[in-house]
Every structure is written in C-alpha cells, then in structure tokens.
C-alpha cells in the first residue's frame, strides 16, 4: 500500500487528506478526528480484499452483540472508493499502558468460547493464501529459487495442516493473535484488527505467541504468563510444529512484497529464508 495513493482515496471518500498516518502495511491506517480509517489495497484484481473488509465490519457488530471487548465500526458497511475498500472505526481512548501477552489471553478465551455466528459465514484461516500474491509483488527483487522454495513449503504445510487432529474444539478465532492487536484502555483490554477472523482450529491463535517466543524475542516469562492466563500451552500439542511451519512460511513471504522498495525488507527476507533452509528454528527474526 502506497501512502500517497491511500491519501488520494481518503480525499475521494470525503475524509481529510491530511489525516495522521498510524500504520502502513496490508492497509494504510489513518487517524481522522474521532475516527480511525483503514484503506485497503486495490481490490479490482483481488475482490477477496473487499469481501474481507465487509466481513471485518460484520465481525465487529457480532462481537459487540456477544459482549467481547473489541473495536467498534463507525459505519455499518465497508465503502469501496476508487477500487479500494475503506472502513471507519471509532477511535479508542488513550492507552493506559502497552499491551502484554497476558492481556491477550482473556480476550482469546472469550472468542474461543463463542459458537459460530448466526448469519455470518467465517472463512477458514487461509494462513498460506497470500503467499503467491506476496511473492508476485516481490518480483525480481528476490531470488526465484527462494520464491520456489517458499511455494514448496506452502504446499507441504497446507497438506499437513489439513490432516491435523486438534486438541481444542474448532470454531471462531482471531487469526492474528498478537499483543499489538490489543489496546489497553481505561476499561481494560480491547481486541483490534478483526480482518483475519476465521472459523478454524483454535490452536492457530495460540501458535502465534509460541513462534514469537522462539523467533521474535518474546521472553519465556511473558510467554509463560500468557499460557497460565489462557490455561494451556499449545506446544504440548503434536500439531504445533505444523502450524508453526505454516506461519513461518507465510511470514517470510509477507516480508518479500516489501523487498523491491526497501533494502531492510530484502535483508530480513533473506535472513528468514536462510534460517528455514538451514532448518534452524532459533535464528532471530525481526518484526517488519
């Protein structure tokens, strides 16, 4: 997502083009007064991006009705502006402190206790579904052999994941369960970034922090506080390595899309691919 293009979409939507940019990744996220605005990538060639934005707004309504503390949509539907999905959200109050892994656990417990929503079909957690798109965006900036290697890992882990026997009852999951997707306001933790909500193995939500412990520098103490608050450590499950491998593959491919314009992204991509090729599960990866 290009910031200049995102600001053009903001203006076309009737929102202030001078809004403060909060984040730039899969979406461009802006602060505009009492609103937070998410501008998605051009959905002309990828209609699933518009569908995902619509579903995120619907998920927010469902969580509100279910009593789960989560961000609230300011408009009942997603907008499509010049081919880009745009969603509007009520701005949360100022955070009282940074989120910690233990803050995520009770929110996941609430989500994992929910039955399937009525009138809203949640997709499977297609963790590997974006790999091809990200690799194509990377283009010639990455070694074709690395791209083919990741495609092979994608296919292998997709097959292995389909054969897993879960320990927990499958159902609604957040899909990207990281502390950064929690806001600690004056009334407690609130769940954010709902676009990856899915209906799948609950273990998907728990493998995220297990990988953070091994790859991204999350301390053992913080991880243990999370598992104690949730009540179970997913590493005890024999399928953990499969979901971890799938997530590593997706995370590596995700970084690749930024390689053409960002030398740091290219260096991080190469670090990640090398650690996967060498089967070294403890090489430190850095968030990007």
Secondary structure, 3 states (H helix, E strand, C coil): CCHHHHHHHHHHCCCCCCCEEEEECCEEEEEECCEEEEEEEECCCCHHHHHHHHHHHHHHHHHHHHCCCECCECCCCCEEECCEEEEEEECCCCCCCCCCHHHHHHHHHHHHCCCCCCCCCCCCCCCCCCHHHHHHHHHHHCCHHHHHHHHHHHHHHHHHHHCCCCCCCCEEECCCCCHHHEEEECCEEEECCCCCCEEECCHHHHHHHHHHHHHCCCCHHHHHHHHHHHCCCHHHCCCHHHHHHHHHHHHHHHHHCCCCCCHHHHHHHHHHHHHHHCCCCCCCCCCC
